[in-house]
Amino acid sequence: MVVAMGTLIAPTLAAPTTDLNALAKYFPASAPVLVSLRTDDAYIKEIDDLFAKIAAQIPGMKQPDTIAGQFDNVVAEVVGSGDFASEVRSWLGNEASIGLFTFEGMMGRGDSNSGKPPHFLAAVSITDQKAAEAFWQAALNKSTKGNYQSATEGDFIIFTPDKSSSASGIVAIGKDVLFIGAYEEDIP
């Protein structure tokens, strides 16, 4: 069974690393975890097809929801209307990288009960800065934890929680990349 699953998964995971590591330049070399992935429609379909193949091999397993369907649900919940194709695909590029900068505060290391998120960065390639800004402005305006303010720094628009807000997380949107981090010092 494991060998059979491996033969199903291997073609889906294959991608030239040079393409996937284009965003690695935004992460410190000391980051203990860096994961890069494709975000194009063809890859999302490959993953959906892979999950469907695996589900078909396991007796009684329900067919999983598609990734595209889950993205549609998230967009409708976060923005209130629309779907992934209409609200995100227009500005989303073809790759994303997520890096964890430290394990401090996680898995029993340091003060793991502080309730604070770990230091991390998500870097996402984008193709339309204005469309990405509009999406994130709408999404952050619906935050139930408080208001976000925006400021322009160079070529970036930066969304940060208001001082009186219990919200956390920072979104910085540039011409061809979007950053999401828990702390300002984690944003390049």
Disulfide bonds with the S-S distance in Angstrom:
none
